[in-house]
Amino acid sequence: MVLLVSWAPVGLKRLPLTLAILCVAIGVLVFSTGALSFNPDPRTWDTATERLTELVVIISLLGAGLKIDRPPGWRAWSTTWRLLAIAMPLTIAAVAFLGWAGLGFSLAMALLFGASMAPTDPVLAADVQCGPPGSGEDDEVRFGLTSEAGLNDALAFPFVHLAILAAAGGLATQTGLVDWFGVKVVWKLLAGLGAGWLIGKAIGFMLFRSRRGPSRLGDGLIALAATLIAYALTEMVQGYGFLAVFICAVVIRGFERDHEFHQEMHDFSDQIERLLIMLLLVLFGGALANGLLSSLTWTDALIGLAVVLVVRPAAGLIAMTGSRQPWRERLLLSFLGIRGVGSVYYLAYGLNHGEFGDSERLWAIVGFIILLSIIVHGVTATPLLARLARRDSSCGSPAFPAAPAPANPPRSNNGD
């Protein structure tokens, strides 16, 4: 499998097939034979599922932050703000309503279902994200999906806490709502934002301003260190670590934006991320082979199809109404809202921290939606983006705008 992961980016480049699809298929095949007695059902390994998906997501978030060439700004990131402020809440509300009215879930479980379907996954969305730092592969579609995935993994967290509050009966009490808004929304978001900025500044200074900084050693291992430091310290002050990791990466990228060491960190982070994704997806395939979808009904499947093919695309198009983006870019931004590892994490976290009752059916429909997203988006994303690139090129505008020339030449690793 490790050999396959190292070969797949080149071997699958021209095929309507992704590493995610291949890993899931291998997981189904291997575990269906009965050769392995281990059953990787997330309903059994609830704590392990939460921790493993947590680790994959934070490593992916650092990589997403390092990929973004565009400096943060209100107008420059307008697509991001639209997707976060409009598309995400609409998606949560619509999915929660479908869970409550269409599936008969309780209000708490419907809210958890909606929150777990909110994030555009930073882990499985690598094929639709920006290219490596400084590559110039940052057209509006790739940039929008990368920045959205980097931020909405944290911004959806308050809704998971709202579902946990509802499961405990706290929605009917003023104290519960005040605590939720004051702590779970305001404090945790501000703490995550502030801690990520401070840690990013500290690490960026150490890397690019210190004469003996690690950037001169060319060791990408610092990417993993930055991820764990940002996440751990932020969680210690009760902030959202997901938000801190992404902000930390964006701030680090702001130091010497065109420095070659960003590529070193990105490459190392990408390798670790692909190995962990491989493990998770093979285990996901094993869970499918061992009956993860056994509780799925035809109604559940129809709701799952609606979430992937109707709810997110409709919410995205509403969010992009009035934007300056061409219609084809709006469609792609709306359609390519991939659901994946982040959804598993939110579901596992919610079930581990709240009393929701029997969750087998919820696991089944979430698993079905993730499988559907892996297949549908995996098969269509590459040809759709390639077609957009060709069309932009034929119209005389570059599909991937070149990164601006650096104000100062990049520093070499040996300091010359």
N, C-alpha and C positions, 0 to 999 in steps of 0.2 A: 504493500500500500504506500509506503514512503517513496519507493521508486516510482510508483504510478503518479504520485503527487508532484514529484520533480519533473516528470515528463509531460504531464497533462496540459500545462499551458501552451506548449508548442504542438503536441499531437492532436489536441482538440480544437485548435485555432480555426480551422476551416470547416468544422463539423457542427451541425445543429445539436450539439451535445455539450454539457458542462461537467466540470469535475463533481459538482454537487449531485447531478443525476447519476453519474457513474458510481459514486461512493454509496448512495442509497441503494442502487441496484445490487452492488456487491454485498452490502449488508443483508439485504433480503435473501440473496442467493446463499450466502454462507450460513446464516442462522436457520434457513429453511431446511437445510440438510440434516440438522440435528447433531452435527459434529461438535457443536459447542453447547454445553449444558447451561451456560450463563444466559439469563433472560434480561436484556437491558431495558426493561419496561420502566419508563419514568414514574409511573404510578407506584412502583415498588421502591425505586431508588430516588425518592423525592428530594432529599437533602443533597445527594451527590449530583443530581440533575441541576439543581439550583446553582451549586458552586462551580460546576464545570462550564455551564453556559455563561455564568458571570465572568469567568476568566476569559473565555473566548471573546465576549462582547467588549471588554475593556481594552484588550489588545487590538481588536479591530477598530475601536474608536480612536486610538492613538494613530494608527495607520491612516484613517480617514482624515484626521486633522492635518497630518503632514502632507497629504496629497494636494491640498487646496492651495493653488498659487495665488488666488485672489485675496487681497487684504480685506479684512472685515469692514463693512460700511452699510449704512442704511439703504442706499440706492444700489450699491454693488451686490448686496445680498437680498434684494427685494423678492426674488423668487423663493428664497429660503423662508423669509418671514411670512409670505402668503401660505406656503405649505404647512408651516407650523401653527400659525394663528387661525387659519380657516380650515384647511383640509384635515388636520389631525383631530380637532374637536368634532367636526362633522362626522368623521369616520367612527370615532368612539361612540357618539350619540346614535348613529344609524345602526352599528353593530349591536350595541346594547339593546336597542329597541327590537331588533330581529331576534336576539336571544330571549328577550322577555315575552314578546308577542308571538313570535314564530316557533320558538322551541320550548316555551313554558318554563324557562329558568326563573329562579327567584331574582329579585332586584339586585341583590349582592352578586350573584353569579353572573347575571347579565352585564353588570358593570365591569366585573373582572374579565369577561369575554371581550367586551368592547376595548378595555385598556390593553389587553394582550394583543389585540389586532391593530393597535395604533401605530407602532413603530415601523418605519421603513428600515428593514434590517441592514445594519452595517456589515454583517458577516457574509451573507449570501449575495450581497449586491455588488461584489467586486467587479463583475463584468460590465456594470453600468455606471461605475464611479469614475472619477478623474484618474488619469494615469499617474505614474510616479512623479515626485516633485520636479518641477521644471520641464516636464515633457511637453507641455503645451496642450495636452489632451484634457481640456477643461471647458468644452462648449457648455452652453447654458443648461442642457439636459443633464449632462454628467455632473456639473457643478451643483445644480439644484438637488439632485438625488444624493450626492455625497454629503453636502452640508445638512440636508434634512435628516439623513440617517445619523449624522454625528450628534445632532441636538435633540431629536424627538425621543431617543432612548431614555433621556432624563426627563423631558417634559411630560411624558406619559406616566411617569411614576406617581404623581399626586392622585391620578385616577385609580391606580392600583390600591393606594392607601384609602381612597374613598370607598372602594369595594370592600376592603377589609373592615372599615368602619361600619358599613351597612350590614355586613355579616354579624357584627357584634351588637347590632341594634342602636348604634350611636348616631344615626341620621336623625333620630327623633329628639335628640338632646342638644341644647345650645352649647354645652361644654364640649361635646364631641366635635361639633362643626367648627367651633372657635379654635380648638386644638388642631384640627385638620388644616384649616386655612392658615393659621399663624405659624405652625411648625412644619407640616408636611408640604405646604405650598411656598410660603414666603421665606421662612428661614432656610430650609433645605436647598431651595433654588439659589438664594443669595449666597449661602455658604459654599455651594458647589461652584458658582461663578467666581466668587472672590478667591477661594482656595486654588482653583485651577489657574487663575491669572497670576497669583503670587508665586505658586510653585513653578509655573512656566517661566516667569521672569527670572527666578533664582536659577533654574536649570539652564535657561538660555544664556544667562550671564556666565555661568560656570563653563559652558560649552564654547562660547564664541568671544568672550571678553577676557577670560583668564588666559595668561600666557602658557599655562600648563594644562589647559582644558582638555577633556577627553576627545574633543573633535580633532585634535592634532594626532591622536592615536588611530583614528579611523575605525574605531570599534563600535559597531552598531548595537552591541549589547546594552548600551545606554538607553535605547528605546524601551526595553523591558523594564529597566530600573525606573525610568521616568513614569511609566505606566503604573507600576506598583506603588511608587512613592505618592504620586498624585491621588491615586484611588484610596490608599490606606489612610493617609493624613486627613483627607476630606471626610471619610467615613468616621474617623475618630471625633470630628467636630460636628457630627450628625448632619453632614451635607450630602448632596447627591454626587457620589463618586463618578458616575457615568458622565455627568456634565463636566466635572473637574478634569477628567482625562482628556476629553475632546478640547476643552478650552486651553488646557496646558499645551497640547500639541499645536494648536493654532498660534499660541503666543511664542512657543519655541520657534515655529516656522517664521515668525516675524523678525527674529534676530537673524541678520545676515540671510535674507530670504533666498538668495541664490547660491548659498554655500553648498558645496558638494556633499557635506556630511549629512544633510537632510536625506539624500539618496541612500547613504549607508544605513541610517536608522530605519528608513522605510523598508529597505530590502530585508533587513533582519526581522523586523516586525511582521512583514508579509510571509516570511518563511515559517515563523512560529504560528502565525494565524492559520496558514494552510494546513499545517500538521494537525492542529487542534480541530479544525473544521472537518478534516478527514475522519478523525476519531469520532466526532459527534455524529456525522452523517452515516457512518457505518453502523453505529449504535442505533440511530434512528431507523435505519433499514431493518436492523434486528428487531426493534420494537414493533415495526409493522408486521414482520414475519411472525411474531409471537402474539398477535392479536390486539395491537393498539387500536385498530379501527373496528373491532368486533362489536362495539356498542353503537356504531354509526347507523343511522336510519336514512331513508331516502329524503326525508324532510331536512335532516342535518346536512346531507350532501348538497341539496339545492340551496340552503342558506350559505354553505361554504362557497359554492359557485358564485352566489350573489356578492359575497364579501370581496372576492378577488376580481370579478369581472364587471361589477356594477358599482358597489359602494365606494371603493377607493377611486376608480376612474371618475365617477360623478363628483366626489368631493374635491378631487384635484382640479377638475375643469371649473368648478365653482370658484375655487381659490384663485385660479389663474385668470378669471374674468377681469377684463380691463387692463391686463398686462400688455407689454409691448412685444411679447414673444409671438412668433408665427404660430399659426394654428397647429402645425405638425409637431412643434416642440411642446406645446401645451398638452397634446394628446399623449406624447411619450412620457412627459413628467407625471401625468395622471395615471397612465396605465402601468408603468414600471415601479409601482410601490410594492416591492418584494417583502413578503412575510417569512420569517425564519427563526433563527436562534434567539433573537430578542423576545419574540412571542413566547417561546418555551420558558425563558427565564422569568418573565413576568407572571406567567401562569404558575410555575413552580413556587415562586416567591409568595404569591397571593395565597395559594393553598397551604403553604407551610406556615403562614403567619395569621391565617384567619380560619374561621369555622364555616365552611361552605357546604358541608354535607357530601353526599356522593358526587364524585367528580369524574367518573368514568366517561360519561357522555361528553362532558366538556373537553376532556383530553382527546377523545376520538375526533370531535369536529375541528379542534385546533390542529391536531396531527394531519387531518385531511386537507385543511387549508394550506398548511406548510408544504405538504406533498404536491398539491395542485400548483402552488406558486413556484416551487422548484422546477416543475415540468413546464408549465406554461411560460413563465418568464425566462427560464433557462433556454428554451428552444427559440423564443422570439426575440430576446433582447439584442443579441449580437447582430442578426441580419437587419433589424429595425434601425439600430444605431449606425450600421454601415450604410444603409440606404440614405439616412439623414445626412451623413458625411458626404456621400457622393452628390446628393442634391445640392447641398450648400456649396460644394466645390464647383458644380456646373453653373451655379448662379453667380460665381465670381467672388464669393466670400469664403474664407478658410473655415473648414469644419472645426478645426482645433486651433484657435488663435494662438499665435506664438507668445510666449511669456515675455514681459517687458525686459529690456536689457538692464542688467544690474548697474546700479549707480557706482559701485566699486567692484573691481574684479574679485572673484572668489579667492579665498585664502587656501593655499595648499596645506596638506596634512603635515608637512615637515616645517611649515612656518616660513618658507622662502618667499 
